[in-house]
Amino acid sequence: MTATSRPPAGASGRGVLLCEVFGPTIQGEGPSAGQVASFLRTGGCNLACNSCDTPYSWDWSRFSRSEQTRRAPALDVAAEILRHDGKLVIITGGEPMMQQARLAPAAALLTAAGRRIEVETNGTITPVDAFDEHVALYVVSPKLAHMGMPERRRIRPEVLAAFQATGRAVFKFVLDGPQDVDELAALQERYGLDPVWVMPQATTAAAVTSGMRALADAAIERGWNVSPRLHVLLWGDERGR
C-alpha cells in the first residue's frame, strides 16, 4: 500500500477534525439525490483541486484552519448527527477517508441507531475494515485532468480496485463540459468503473441546468447516469444546505 492510499498513523487517537455538521437537508448529488440527509463534513484533504467547491474545508493558504475546523470526539460527532431527523448520513469533506479510523466509533453508533451511511471520497485512500463495515455506499469521485493535478496523484488504480471489491461503490465524475467525455470514457474502460454518474462543474442554478444539458446526450450514449446538483438549484451556493 502506498503512502497516498494509507490512512495516517495514529488516526484514531485525537478525535475527528470536523469542518461542519448540518441538516436535515436534501442530498443534491449522485444516486441518493433528493433524499433527506444529514451531513458530516471533515476537515483536510490529500488533494488540491483547483475548482473545489468546498475549499474552506482544506485550503489553509486561503482559509483559517482554526476558524473553519474543530477537533471533536467521535462519540460527540455521532450525538450531534443523531439530533437530526432522517435515516441518511453523508460523510464528506475535504477527504473523509483520511480520518476513517477516527470516524469508525461514530459510524458504529450511527448504524446501531438505524442510520445509513454514505461516504463521498476522491478514491485515493483504501477503506479499512473498522470503518468499512458501517458504510452502505461509497460515492467515489476520481478527479479528471481539469482539476489541475497529475494523474499519478489523483488516480490510484489499486484503491479504485479496493472500492470496487466492496460491491458498494459508485463512481461520480465532475465534468467541465463535453470536452472531458473522452477522458472519462478511457478511465472507465481501463479500470472497469461502473456504474458511472456524471455532473457538471457548476455553482449556480443556470450553470447546473446548462451543464446537464451539455452532458446528457453523451451520458445516454455511454450508459452513464446524470446527476443534478439539487442543493444549488434550490439554494444557490449557500453553505450548509
N, C-alpha and C positions, 0 to 999 in steps of 0.2 A: 504494500500500500504506500503511495507517495505522500509527501508532506501535505499536498493540497487535499488529498482525499481522507486524511486522518483528522478526527476531532482533536482539539487542543488538549495537551497534557493537563491533568488536574481539573478537567472541565466540570466535575461535579461538586467542587468544594466551596465556591464563592457566591452562589446564588446566580440568578438569571440577570444578565444585562438587558434591561427592559426599556424599550422606547415608548410604547403606549399599549393600553388595553382599551378597547372601545366596542360598543354595541349595546343592545342588538341593532343590527343594520342589515343591509342586503349584500350578499356576496355578488360582486359585479362581474366576475370573470370566470371563464373555464366551465367545466361540466356541472358545477353547482350554482351557476349564475341564477339569480332570482330567489335563492333560498335565504331565509332569515339566518343570520350568523353573528357570532361574536368574534372579535379579532384580538390576537396577541401578537404584537409586533416587537421582535427582538432588535437589539442594537448591534451594530458591527456587521461587516461584510468582508469576504475574502476576494471580491471582485471590485471593479471600479467602472461601472457602466456610465458612459458619457451622457446618456439620456435617461438615467434612472429617475423614476417619478417619486421616490422617497429618499432623496439624498440626505435629509436630516437624520436618518437612522444610522448613517455610517461615515459621511464625508466630514471629518473633523477639521479639514482645511477651510471649510465654509460655514460649519455649524459648531456650536459648543457642545462637546460630549457631556459635560456636567449639566447643561441646561436641557439637553434633549433625551438623556437617559438616566435611569436609576438602577441600582442593584437591589434585587428583591429575592427573598427566599422562595423557592419553587412552590411551597405549600401556600404562601400568601398569594402568589400569582394565580394558583388554582382557585383559591377562595374568591378572589376578585372576579374571575370569569364566571364562577358559579352563581354570582349575584345577578347575572343576566339571564333572561329567558332564552329559550331556543336550544335546540339539540346540536347544532353545527358550530364547531370551533375551528377557526382558521389560524394556524400558526405560521407567521410570515416574517419578513424582515425588511431591510437587512438580509442576512442569511441565517435562518434559524438552525440549520444543521451544524453550525459551528458550536452551538450550545446544547446539542441533543442530550448529552449526559446530564447536564444541569436541569433540562426540561423534563427528563424522564419521570421524576416523582410527581410533578404536576400533571403530566399526561396520564399517569396511573390513576390519580384521583378523579380526573375528568371522565375517563372512560368508566370508572366504577360508578360514577354518578349518572351514567347514561348518555354522556356527550359523545359525538362523533368527531374525530379529529382529522382534519386535512392539513397537510403541510405544503406550503409553497416554497420551492427551493430552486437554486440555479443549477443543480445537478452536478456539483463538483466535489461533494463530500459524501462518502459512503455511509448508509444507515448502520447504527449499532443496535444490537438486539434489544437492550433495555428500553430504548425509545421506540424502535420499530414495531414492537408488539402492540403498541397502543395506537398506531396510525392506520386509519381506514383508507386513506388515499394520499398519494404523493402527486402534486401537480408540479412536474419538473419542467423548468423553463430554461433550456440551454440558450446561451446568448449567441447571436449572429454577429457577423463582422462589423455591422454598422454601430455596434456598441463600443467599438474603439479599442479592443484588446486582441492580442494574437490568439490564434486558435488553440495553441497548446495550453493556454491559461484558462480558456472558457469552455473547452470541450475535453472531457475526461472519459475516454471510452470505457475504462474498467468500472467507473462509477455509474455511467449510464446502464451498463450491463447489470450492475447490482440492483439498481432500481427496477429494471425490467424483471429481474428474478423474483422480486417480491410478489409479482402479479397484481400490484396495487398502485400502478403508476400510469399517468397520462402525461403527454408531452405538449406543452403550450409554448408557442413561439410568438414573440413580438416582432412584427414586420414594419419596416419604414414605408413599404409600398410594394407593388408588384415586382420591382427590381430584385427583391430578396427571395422570390419564389424558387428560383433555380438552386440557390444556396441551400435552402431548407430541404428541397427535394433530394439533393445529393446527400445531405446528412441523414435523412430518413432512410434512404436506400443503403447507405454504408453501415448504419447501426441498427437497422430494423425497428425504428421507433414507431410505435403505434399504441393507442390512437393519437392523432395529432390534432391540436386546436391551434388556430391562428387568430391573432387580433392585431389591430393597428396600433402603432405608436401614436397616442393621442391623449391630450389632457383637456380638450374642450368637446362639447356635445357635437358641434359641427364637424370637427376633425374625426371623431369616432364614427359618425354616420358616413362621411365621405370615404374614410379609410376602409370601413367594412364593405362598402360598395366596390371599391377598387380591388379587394381581395376575393370577393365572393365567387366569381367565375373560375378563378384558378383553384380555389378550395373545392368547388363542386367537381371539377375535372379530376382532381387528385384524391378525392375521398376524404378531405380534411374537414373538420368542424370549424365553424366560425364563431369566435367568442366576441360578445359585446364588451363594453365597459359600462355596465349599468349605473354604477355609482357616479361616473362622470356625466352620463345622460341625465341623472336625477339631480345631482348636487354640484356639478362642475368639478373643480379641483379642490374642493373643500376638504381639509384634513379631518380625519376621524369619522368619515362617512363611508 
